[in-house]
Amino acid sequence: MKELRTLYTAARWYRYGPEKQYTVDQIRDYDTAADTLTDRQGFARFLASHIGSIPGKTLEVAAGTGLVSQVLKEQISELFLVDISLPALQFLRERVGDQANILQADFFNLPFVPDNLDTVVMVGGYRYVPPETKQRFWDEMRRIVKNEGRIFIAQFYPRAIPLRGNDINIDRFLIDRGFSLRSIRKYDVVIDMEMLHIKTGMYRLFEFLRTK
């Protein structure tokens, strides 16, 4: 019964709008939703294996409560974590401690000088980049990432709950701004709870390379 309540709490969080999802009251539900329904830590290990052991200076954008960060910090010595939500940052600090540099920032005003980062990671946050600001987002990526730097963007696609703004379109402006798509990988999420064996959805992991 406890497991079913956990699933219900997680599914309910996904139905909230973004203005409510990351409040003080809902941040623990977010943590439950991300870990229970999306196997965020399992996916983080899958992601880490593709990033490799020498990623250089690395930024995780929209780090949330640190479910991915706590995996990345084990293999990345120079790790920076940013999020706009103060409740999420508090949770993140408790989880990661002083093993990473934690900053408050949004997608479009990241506190880094140009050509400064080797790797950027973003898990789940891209759906909060509205269509009218996607070019601005990628302009900021181009500003902070070194030439030949890599950007990993992952989105979770629930099996039963549609999420607006979840798609990553390989638009012409990405090519014009010097990005090439290197690969797309898939990670299926299946959870086991007592007698339940449920496929809750999948991740798609996009790897981009800054080429100019």
Protein Blocks (a to p, Z undefined) as FASTA:
>chain_A
ZZmmmmmmmmmmmmpcfklmmgmklmmmmmmmmmmmnommlmmmmmmmmnopalojadde
hklnolmmmmmmmmpmbdcdddfblklmmmmmmmnommbccddddfklccbdehkbfbdc
dehjlmmmcfklmmmmmmmmmmmpcghiacdddddddfklccehkaccddfklmmnopac
fbdcdddddddehjaccdfbdcdddddddfZZ
